[in-house]
Amino acid sequence: MTERFQVGVITTPHGLKGEVKVFPTTDDPGRFRVLRELILKEKKSERVLKVRSVKFFKQFVILGFEGLNRIEDVEQLRGCSLLVERKDAVPLEENEYYIADLIGLSVRKEDGTEIGTLFEVLETGANDVYVVKREGMKNLLLPAISQCILDVQPEQGFMTVHIMEGLEDL
């Protein structure tokens, strides 16, 4: 299971005082208000940054970090990911899962027959849709509803599904 989760991507510097504009990749951008540390994932290294300030501008989060007080300090951070440890992730409700823990799961039918690997999660308005990559076949799209998704075991690396009539024909 994933031990770190991406919560944002730095897009550009913001102003002259070392702040950066971050595109949030979390469901709840407001969570940046309570984060004290973030892991900066650069091309070849990682480092922990202490959050100095948090502001919001349109769909972006404006962050300042301790020790990075000038535009020159943050100019090279464009495109870098910001991560949190699992312990700092948003707590889940019952039957909720982090998408990062679902990607790569083996997908099995009720009888135990493996049908493929969970490749992608599409977030739609009504419910998520799981994209299952199948060997030599078209991808299978499964709605993430209780009638289809019977059991999810990220720790064991699989999920059990019921393929509703007509889904394999799409």
C-alpha positions in Angstrom: 0.0 0.0 0.0 1.1 3.5 -0.7 2.9 5.3 2.2 2.8 8.8 0.7 0.1 10.6 -1.2 0.4 13.6 -3.6 -1.7 16.5 -2.4 -0.5 19.1 -4.9 1.8 20.2 -7.7 3.7 23.4 -7.7 2.9 25.4 -10.8 4.7 28.8 -10.5 6.3 31.2 -8.0 3.8 33.7 -6.6 5.2 37.1 -5.8 8.7 37.9 -4.7 8.7 36.5 -1.2 9.2 32.9 -1.9 5.6 31.8 -2.1 4.5 29.2 -4.7 1.2 28.6 -6.5 0.0 25.0 -6.0 -2.6 23.1 -7.9 -4.2 20.9 -5.3 -4.6 17.2 -6.2 -6.6 16.4 -3.0 -10.3 16.3 -2.6 -10.2 18.9 0.1 -7.8 21.8 -0.6 -8.8 23.3 2.8 -6.6 20.6 4.4 -3.6 22.7 3.6 -4.6 25.0 6.5 -3.6 22.2 9.0 -0.6 20.7 7.3 2.6 21.7 9.0 5.1 19.8 6.8 5.1 18.6 3.2 7.5 16.4 1.3 8.8 18.1 -1.8 9.5 15.5 -4.5 12.1 17.0 -6.9 13.4 15.2 -9.9 16.2 13.3 -8.1 15.6 13.9 -4.5 13.1 14.6 -1.7 13.1 17.0 1.2 10.7 18.0 4.0 9.5 21.6 3.9 7.8 23.3 6.9 4.8 25.4 5.9 5.1 29.1 6.8 1.9 30.4 5.2 -1.3 29.3 3.4 -3.6 31.4 1.3 -6.2 30.5 -1.4 -6.5 32.1 -4.8 -9.2 30.8 -7.2 -8.5 27.1 -7.6 -5.0 27.4 -6.3 -3.3 27.2 -2.9 -0.5 29.8 -2.2 2.1 28.3 0.1 5.2 29.8 1.8 7.8 27.6 3.3 10.3 28.3 6.1 13.8 29.2 4.7 12.5 29.9 1.2 11.9 33.7 1.3 12.8 34.9 -2.2 11.5 34.1 -5.6 15.0 32.8 -6.5 14.6 30.1 -3.7 11.5 28.7 -5.4 12.0 29.3 -9.1 13.3 25.8 -9.7 10.4 24.1 -7.9 8.0 24.4 -10.9 6.3 21.0 -11.6 7.5 19.4 -8.3 5.0 17.3 -6.4 4.0 17.9 -2.7 3.4 14.7 -0.7 2.1 13.8 2.7 2.8 10.7 4.8 -0.1 8.2 5.2 -0.4 9.3 8.9 -1.2 12.8 7.7 -3.7 11.8 5.1 -7.4 12.6 5.4 -9.1 9.9 7.5 -11.4 7.6 5.5 -14.9 6.6 6.3 -16.1 3.0 6.1 -15.8 1.5 2.6 -13.7 4.4 1.4 -10.2 3.9 -0.1 -7.4 6.0 -1.3 -7.2 5.8 -5.1 -3.5 5.2 -4.9 -4.2 2.0 -2.9 -6.6 0.8 -5.5 -4.5 1.2 -8.6 -2.8 -2.0 -9.4 -5.2 -4.3 -7.5 -6.0 -7.6 -9.1 -9.7 -7.7 -10.1 -11.5 -11.1 -9.6 -15.0 -12.3 -10.4 -17.1 -13.8 -7.6 -15.9 -17.3 -8.6 -12.2 -16.2 -8.1 -11.4 -15.9 -11.8 -8.9 -13.1 -12.3 -10.1 -10.7 -15.0 -7.5 -8.0 -15.0 -5.9 -5.2 -13.0 -7.4 -1.9 -11.8 -5.7 0.6 -14.0 -7.5 3.9 -13.4 -10.3 5.5 -11.3 -12.5 7.9 -13.2 -14.2 10.4 -10.9 -17.7 11.2 -12.3 -20.5 13.1 -10.7 -22.7 10.1 -9.5 -20.1 7.5 -8.7 -16.5 6.6 -9.5 -15.8 4.2 -12.4 -13.0 1.6 -12.1 -11.1 1.0 -15.3 -9.9 -2.7 -15.5 -7.1 -3.5 -17.9 -7.7 -6.9 -19.4 -5.1 -9.0 -21.3 -5.8 -8.9 -25.0 -9.3 -7.3 -24.6 -10.8 -3.9 -24.3 -10.7 -2.2 -20.9 -13.7 -3.0 -18.7 -15.5 -0.1 -17.0 -17.1 -1.0 -13.7 -19.2 1.5 -11.7 -18.0 1.7 -8.1 -21.3 0.7 -6.6 -22.1 -2.0 -4.0 -23.9 -4.1 -6.7 -20.6 -4.3 -8.7 -17.8 -4.0 -6.2 -18.3 -6.8 -3.6 -15.1 -6.8 -1.7 -11.9 -4.7 -1.6 -8.8 -6.0 0.0 -5.9 -3.5 -0.7 -3.7 -5.2 1.9 -4.1 -8.6 0.1 -3.9 -6.9 -3.4 -7.3 -7.8 -4.9 -10.9 -6.8 -5.2 -13.9 -9.1 -5.9 -16.5 -7.8 -8.4 -19.8 -8.8 -9.9 -20.0 -8.0 -13.6 -23.5 -6.8 -14.2 -25.3 -7.9 -17.4 -24.2 -5.8 -20.4 -21.1 -4.3 -18.9 -18.7 -6.6 -20.8 -20.5 -5.6 -24.1 -19.7 -1.9 -23.8 
